[in-house]
Amino acid sequence: MERLQKYIANSGYTSRRKAEELILNNAVMVNGKIINTLGFKVSDDDEVIVNGEFINKSNKKVYYLLNKPREVICSVTDDKNRKVVVDLIDTNERIYPVGRLDYDTTGLIILTNDGTLANILMHPKHKVYKTYIAKINGILNEEDFKKLRKGVLIDKSILKIDHVKVREIDKVKNSSLVEITIHEGRNHIIRKLFEALGYDVKKLTRTKLAFLSLDNLKSGEYRSLTKEEVQKLYELK
């Protein structure tokens, strides 16, 4: 027996957090009865239906690393009919992205149907490091560089920067290329970080997640994670 939200997440239907929202919004039925309590437990013998769709819990876990292109939504569906990341993966399994990248942000994103691993990677207490390269307008001066190293106040709390490095300065185009590593996952956090210092982010790419990197993956390309990589991700807990 396991909690209903975990059962739904492990089926690959959605993340555990979204599953909890669905349960609380009366969108989940078990054996023909609406269940709206998070403590409810089910087994593989129970019939679970979410938004009218039968959930078939799969024992096959799949893990993909995708180099997300621009103008792709980190979701399984989009009400504006825009392309979503799951459209780029050729699989029969129901997968979903772990976390999210903004519409115009490119780079590394994990897609899986393993709800347990997704929760490990997204939970703040596990401090999973994420590295981004931001192209900003203007030349990052020494004072602002020091502010980045100390941390910047964003939305009434300090964002702790784990690592920062200026990769390139282009005085002709008046732009800077800055590498930032953080372990927080607040929405639009990198863009807000530079906006707080008076810079606009022209381009943003996530290049690393924990020990994983894009390597030679081109935009829109993906690969399966190895068993060893999945094991190392579990060890982040």
Residue pairs with C-beta under 8 A, 6 or more apart in sequence:
1 41
1 42
1 43
2 10
2 41
2 42
2 43
3 38
3 39
3 40
3 41
4 19
4 23
4 28
4 30
4 35
4 38
4 40
4 41
4 42
4 48
5 16
5 19
5 20
5 23
5 38
6 16
6 19
6 115
6 116
7 42
7 48
7 55
7 57
8 14
8 16
8 19
8 22
8 23
8 28
8 48
8 50
8 55
8 115
9 15
9 16
9 19
9 115
9 116
9 118
9 119
10 57
10 113
10 114
10 115
10 116
11 48
11 55
11 56
11 57
11 58
11 94
11 113
12 58
12 93
12 94
12 95
12 96
12 112
12 113
12 114
12 115
13 19
13 50
13 53
13 55
13 94
13 96
14 22
14 76
14 96
15 96
15 98
15 115
15 118
15 119
15 122
16 115
16 118
16 119
19 28
19 50
19 115
20 38
22 28
22 50
22 51
23 35
23 36
23 37
23 38
23 40
24 36
24 38
25 36
26 34
26 36
27 50
27 51
28 34
28 35
28 36
28 48
28 49
28 50
29 35
29 48
29 49
29 50
30 40
30 42
30 46
30 47
30 48
30 49
31 46
31 47
32 47
42 48
44 57
47 54
48 54
48 55
48 57
49 55
58 93
58 94
58 113
60 93
60 113
61 112
61 113
61 114
61 117
62 91
62 93
62 95
62 112
62 113
62 114
62 224
63 110
63 111
63 112
63 114
63 117
63 224
63 225
63 229
63 230
64 89
64 91
64 95
64 110
64 111
64 112
64 222
64 223
64 224
64 225
65 108
65 109
65 110
65 212
65 217
65 222
65 223
65 224
65 225
66 85
66 88
66 89
66 108
66 109
66 110
66 111
66 217
66 221
66 222
67 106
67 107
67 108
67 214
67 217
67 218
67 219
67 220
67 221
67 222
68 74
68 85
68 88
68 101
68 105
68 106
68 107
68 108
68 109
68 219
69 88
69 106
69 219
69 220
70 103
70 104
70 105
70 106
70 219
71 82
71 83
71 103
71 104
72 82
72 83
72 84
72 85
72 87
72 88
72 103
73 82
73 83
73 84
73 85
73 103
74 84
74 85
74 97
74 99
74 100
74 101
74 102
74 109
75 84
75 85
75 86
75 96
75 97
75 100
76 84
76 86
76 94
76 95
76 96
76 97
77 84
78 84
82 103
85 97
85 109
85 111
86 95
86 96
86 97
86 111
88 220
88 222
89 95
89 111
89 222
93 113
94 113
95 111
95 112
95 113
96 111
96 112
96 113
96 118
97 109
97 110
97 111
98 109
98 110
98 111
98 112
98 117
98 118
98 121
98 122
99 109
99 110
99 121
99 122
99 185
100 109
100 187
101 107
101 109
101 206
102 188
102 191
102 204
104 204
105 204
105 205
105 206
106 203
106 204
106 205
106 206
106 219
107 132
107 204
107 205
107 206
107 207
107 214
108 206
108 207
108 208
108 209
108 212
108 213
108 214
109 206
110 118
110 121
110 209
110 212
110 225
111 222
112 118
117 230
117 233
117 234
120 126
120 128
120 233
120 234
120 236
120 237
121 128
121 209
121 210
121 233
121 236
122 128
122 185
124 183
124 184
124 185
126 236
126 237
127 183
128 183
128 209
128 210
128 236
129 162
129 181
129 182
129 183
129 208
129 209
129 210
130 181
130 182
130 183
130 185
130 206
130 208
130 209
131 163
131 179
131 180
131 181
131 206
131 207
131 208
131 209
132 179
132 180
132 181
132 182
132 190
132 204
132 205
132 206
132 207
133 167
133 177
133 178
133 179
133 180
133 204
133 205
133 207
134 177
134 178
134 179
134 180
134 190
134 194
134 201
134 203
134 204
135 175
135 176
135 177
135 201
135 202
135 203
135 204
136 175
136 176
136 178
136 194
136 199
136 200
136 201
136 202
137 174
137 175
137 199
137 200
137 202
138 174
138 175
138 176
138 198
138 199
139 169
139 171
139 174
139 175
139 176
140 166
140 169
140 176
140 178
140 199
144 197
144 198
144 199
145 164
145 166
147 197
148 161
148 164
148 178
148 180
148 193
148 197
149 161
149 164
150 161
151 158
151 159
151 160
151 161
152 158
152 159
152 161
152 193
152 196
152 197
153 159
153 196
154 186
154 189
154 192
154 193
154 196
155 186
155 192
159 182
159 184
159 186
159 189
159 193
160 182
160 183
160 184
161 180
161 181
161 182
161 193
162 181
162 182
162 183
163 179
163 180
163 181
164 178
164 179
164 180
164 181
165 178
165 179
166 176
166 177
166 178
166 179
167 177
167 178
167 179
168 176
168 177
169 176
169 177
170 176
170 177
175 202
176 199
178 194
179 207
180 190
180 193
181 208
182 189
182 190
186 192
190 201
190 204
191 201
191 204
194 200
194 201
195 201
207 213
207 214
208 214
210 232
210 233
210 236
211 229
211 232
212 225
212 229
217 223
225 233
